[in-house]
Amino acid sequence: MPFDVRRRAMIGAATAVVALSMIFSAWTSTQAKSVSPTHPRKSMTNVYFILNWLPNVEFAGLWVAKEKGWWQKAGINLGFKPYAQGVFPETDVPARGGNTFGFQSGAAIAIAVSKGVPIRALYSDTQKSVFGLTVLKKSGITSLKQLKGKRIGYQPHELYVPSTMMSCTPNPGLSDSDWKPVPVLYDTTPLTAGQVDAYLTFVMNEPVSLKLQGVQTRTFPAANYCFHFYDDVMFTTTNLISSNPALVRKVTGVVARGFQWAHSHPQQAARLTVAKYFPASQAGKGVSAKTNLAQQTEELKAFKPFSQTGKNKYAGTMNTRQWQLSINTLFKYHEITKKPNAATIYTNQFNPYK
């Protein structure tokens, strides 16, 4: 079956997170006395992440930091929950409270904040949206203007993405009546079977999967067509920020360092990810270890132009202008009914690379 680890395309049982704990037997009095009172054992702080997708290379920064010992050095025990049906990080993080962080798209965070959810963005691994419209190379389509009168496949609740791209002026500058929206599921069969002429994808996912299957495509990144959003944004509650800013700074620093290393060493980071956090058994039925590694390596490489803030730089910082542009788009397409203050959605104060 085609290998496609499309975000939000969870079919079947949800991935379970198994929490492993070491149970120690009672210490003898001699063992207890062996710990010098002048060198107390370092206490560890439990921190929990709720993810908006499977634990693959999309979160390589977390896994690199774990394997490099950076979490432990910071005095942090890392716990996490991967995406499953019914998991909504933007509301699950504040509901859980405590030392909880999450990853979610900038759009979902903005929508939640517009409804009064007390969260704030801290770091964005992707500096621009990873959405795109993908066509088959054999179609001969080389510009979005050529999609006039054509069928564009989109997933539920994401019609505003192709609408924004197609209406982008001056190119292509088409209205919704100039093309045909076609609801699709979360696999690329409608595209490869010729049922649609273009398909809404994540640039680092479906095009990579199709390439590995020998299908040649051309993708038009949404960020080049008026769709200005951050993706894969790390956030936490405003309460944790105010009550324990030192922990927030420490966590943000470790995550930022992890992503810096992962993007600079994509092959090593992909190998580490599939070995410890995303084996082939989680990638899909019938997916081999070789195919899984190839997909994860290519995906992490594909993230590079979307995560860079400069040549070989991955700062993860954000700005008010881009948040405002995304808010304006959500408001225009009725995804929100009230515009939140863009400057209050995010902060760079805890980012070591600001």
Secondary structure, DSSP 4 states (H G I P E B T S, - for coil): ------TT---SSPPPPPPP---PPPPPHHHHHTS-TTSPPPP-EEEEEE-SS-SSGGGHHHHHHHHTTHHHHTTEEEEEE---TT--HHHHHHHH-SSEEEEE-HHHHHHHHHTT--EEEEEEEESS--EEEEEEGGGT--SGGGGTT-EEEE-TT-THHHHHHHH-TTTT---GGGSEEEE--SSSHHHHTTS-SEEEEETTTHHHHHHHTT--EEEEEGGGTT----EEEEEEEHHHHHH-HHHHHHHHHHHHHHHHHHHHSHHHHHHHHHHHT--HHHH-TT--HHHHHHHHHHHHHHHHHHH-SBTTB------HHHHHHHHHHHHHTTS-SS---GGGTB--TT-TT-
